[in-house]
Amino acid sequence: MKSDTPARDGRSARWDRHRAERRLELVRAARAAVHALGAHASMDEIASHAGTSKTVFYRYFGDREGLRLAVAERVTAHMERRLLEAVDGPTSGADALHRMVEVYLTVAATSPQVYAFAVAPAPAAPDAPAPVLGPFLERVYGVLESGLARDLAARGRTPDPGDPLALWPRAAVGLVRAAAETWLRTEPPERIEAAAMARAIAGWLLTGVASGVPDSPDPARSHPKTGASS
């Protein structure tokens, strides 16, 4: 008797593919809803904006926190790709750092509400890093640690755990996050352009406050386009 296992496997694969595609559609719809409604949008509001019922979202994500984590995975994956592109290829450590800061600001500014939704801590542990954000930041620390080690090696210096400079990568990420989240709370056109803000932050990190004072905003220059990034 011929086994029907392959047929069942084929149906299962198609169903899994359909679920993955539908889940991605819902994540994109949720991002658009949060961009339009704000980071504190409820499941009812998100579902209504998406043109479906919250039951559908519950079926795929369990609850609002599950949906938020799925959105956070997309946001951080997109940002991580952009950050890695910024340091790809031969470049000085200072240039790479400046590009990374500008990428972080630019991606976050495409939708401050989606960014806030993605990086919010879990309700059950408000003092802990967001479940998705924590691992993402650890990978960013790793990129900065590698760059720092290369720059120091080029100068004939080997960092060790007791060197205060070993704390620089984590301190740098903390400064960038804090500056970015404060910067995002200022609405355009008052918000300084991302490129100018990135130059200031990179200056603070590399040579101190005196050389990192931001340029005055120029109303004639364009500001980041708003919209939920894909």
Residue pairs with C-beta under 8 A, 6 or more apart in sequence:
19 60
22 60
23 60
23 61
23 70
26 50
26 52
26 56
26 57
26 60
26 61
26 67
27 67
27 70
27 71
27 74
28 228
28 230
29 46
29 49
29 50
29 51
29 52
30 46
30 50
30 57
30 67
30 70
30 71
31 71
31 74
31 75
31 111
31 114
31 228
31 229
32 49
32 50
32 228
33 41
33 45
33 46
33 49
33 50
34 41
34 46
34 71
34 111
34 113
34 114
34 117
34 228
35 111
35 113
35 114
35 226
35 227
35 228
36 49
37 45
37 46
37 49
37 113
38 113
39 113
39 114
39 116
39 117
39 120
41 49
41 117
42 64
43 54
43 57
43 58
43 63
43 64
43 67
44 54
46 54
46 57
46 67
47 53
47 54
47 56
47 57
50 57
57 67
61 67
61 70
65 122
65 123
68 117
68 118
68 120
69 131
69 132
71 114
71 117
71 118
72 117
72 118
72 119
72 130
72 131
72 132
72 133
73 132
75 114
75 115
75 118
75 229
76 118
76 132
76 133
76 136
78 107
78 229
78 230
79 103
79 104
79 107
79 108
79 136
80 136
80 139
80 140
82 103
82 107
83 100
83 103
83 104
83 140
83 143
84 143
85 103
86 96
86 99
86 100
86 102
86 103
87 96
87 99
87 100
87 143
87 147
91 99
93 147
93 148
93 150
93 151
94 202
94 206
96 147
97 144
97 147
97 172
97 202
97 205
97 206
98 198
98 199
98 202
100 143
101 176
101 198
101 201
101 202
101 205
102 194
102 195
102 198
104 176
104 180
105 180
105 183
105 194
105 197
105 198
105 201
106 194
106 224
107 115
107 229
108 115
108 180
108 184
109 184
109 191
109 194
109 224
109 226
110 224
110 225
110 226
110 227
110 228
110 229
111 226
111 227
111 228
111 229
112 184
112 185
114 228
114 229
115 184
116 181
116 184
118 130
118 132
118 133
119 130
119 133
119 181
120 130
121 127
121 128
121 129
121 130
122 128
122 130
122 131
128 134
129 137
137 173
140 173
141 169
141 170
141 173
144 168
144 169
144 172
144 173
145 169
148 159
148 165
148 168
148 169
149 159
152 158
152 159
152 165
159 165
159 166
160 166
168 205
172 205
175 201
175 204
175 205
176 201
176 205
179 197
179 201
183 191
183 192
183 197
184 191
186 192
188 223
188 224
189 217
189 219
189 223
190 217
191 217
191 223
192 214
192 215
192 217
193 217
193 218
193 221
193 222
193 223
193 224
194 224
196 214
196 215
196 217
197 214
199 212
199 214
199 215
200 212
200 213
200 214
200 215
201 212
202 212
203 211
203 212
203 213
204 212
205 212
206 212
